[in-house]
Amino acid sequence: MAEELVGNVLVGQSGGPTAVINASVAGVVAEALNHSCIEEIYGSLNGVLGILNEDLIDLASESQQTIRGLRSTPGAALGTCRYKLKKQADFERVLEVFKAHNIRYFFYAGGNDSQDTADKISKLAQQQGYELRVIGIPKTVDNDLVSTDHCPGYGSVIKYISTTVREIAADNEAMGQGDLVSIVEVMGRNAGWIAAGAALAKRRDHPHDPPHLIYLPEVAFSTEKFVADVQRVLKREKYCLIVVGEGLVDADGNYVSAAEATDAFGHAQLGGAGDYLRSLVEQNLPGVKARTAKFGIAQRAAAHAGSKTDADEAFLAGQAAVKAAINGETDKMVTLVRGDGDHYTCETGLAPLSDIANGVKKLPRDWINEDGVSMNFQFLRYAQPLIQGETPLAYDNGLPVFAKLEKVRVDKTLPAYTT
């Protein structure tokens, strides 16, 4: 057992929010309160930007009711950012802020780029001989982080999408006369985990249930096959419901719908795969109506269709991060480890941050059927447990109530910093 470090905790959130990322913060706060070596519990407003600007809040001063409410509140309660620490001065500033506020435990909830940032901050602290323990908390609706069975956020997004696919299908069933194509575009830059999750909308032993076709980034897209797929479905059904991942690529590996713009991390800005498929239907299938639905950020914010399993595991990941750091671990990310038994169980493990930073976990090809547009039982067995249970929401006047932090500011002690 490592010696306990006496000092303060800082927790931050980064990248796109999820329906359960706040549950991880609640887990950090709940667990940190149990340890006498932790003196203060701070939150960084807007991820690393908040650290650079010394914008810290006192999480221990929040009411227990508010912290509990985070478990069912979507978005990122602390605020998030897509800022990338580039220059050495940025990293030096982070450590200056940590030293000024005696931060000895740093927890960062985020995806690949966030874990890379956490890893670099920790390495610099070690070089300078500053005692700091850094643990990453997994977060991404894309479910593409390596070393973890699945990611908090994924179960809720596929529960929402599968629910909405069933709802759209009921509408399409009423409207279609063998002449309707309904296209749903979902997130997923480099991996088709989210699009694949829509397969859960099918009832058991009903192979012809929607979604009729699922197009994934893992399977090279062919226009000719697409048209033939749609024609095949419309011969059999009153409508064809398609789910497509935004990261759809052609045989050369090019996105079918990338814009010229990129984000702060150099990733292509995607969006438009659904409209692209609609144009193919209109060009190649005269007399067929095509509609697109693009959920955008609604899919990652849909706490009203959230998975209780997902929220509970996100909370567990926050607790596990604190326990690991108290026990002397650092430079690790909490992982979710699935049990081997027939009955679904999940516990936490740890993986080196350096392993997570730049890997992408692809959907296994053998979980996709030979037709390339449907999922087999291995995927369904993997995904089904992740959507179980409903997130309990408080309602007021017919609408859900979400927690809002008071955000009591921690006094700044350093000169302002220019990013």
Secondary structure, DSSP 8 states (H G I E B T S, - for coil): ------EEEEEEE-SS--SSHHHHHHHHHHHHTT-TTEEEEEEETTHHHHHHTT-EEEGGGS-HHHHHHGGG--S-TT--------SHHHHHHHHHHHHHTTEEEEEEEESHHHHHHHHHHHHHHHHTT---EEEEEE--TT---TTSSS-TTHHHHHHHHHHHHHHHHHHHHHH-SS-EEEEEEE--SS--HHHHHGGGGS-TT-TTSS--EEE-TTS-B-HHHHHHHHHHHHHHSSEEEEEEETT-BBTTS-BTT--S-B-TTS-B----HHHHHHHHHHHHSTT-EEEEEE-TTHHHH-GGG-BHHHHHHHHHHHHHHHHHHHTT--SEEEEEEE-SSSS--EEEEEEEHHHHTT------GGGB-TTSSSB-HHHHHHHGGGG-SB---EEETTEEE-------B----S-----
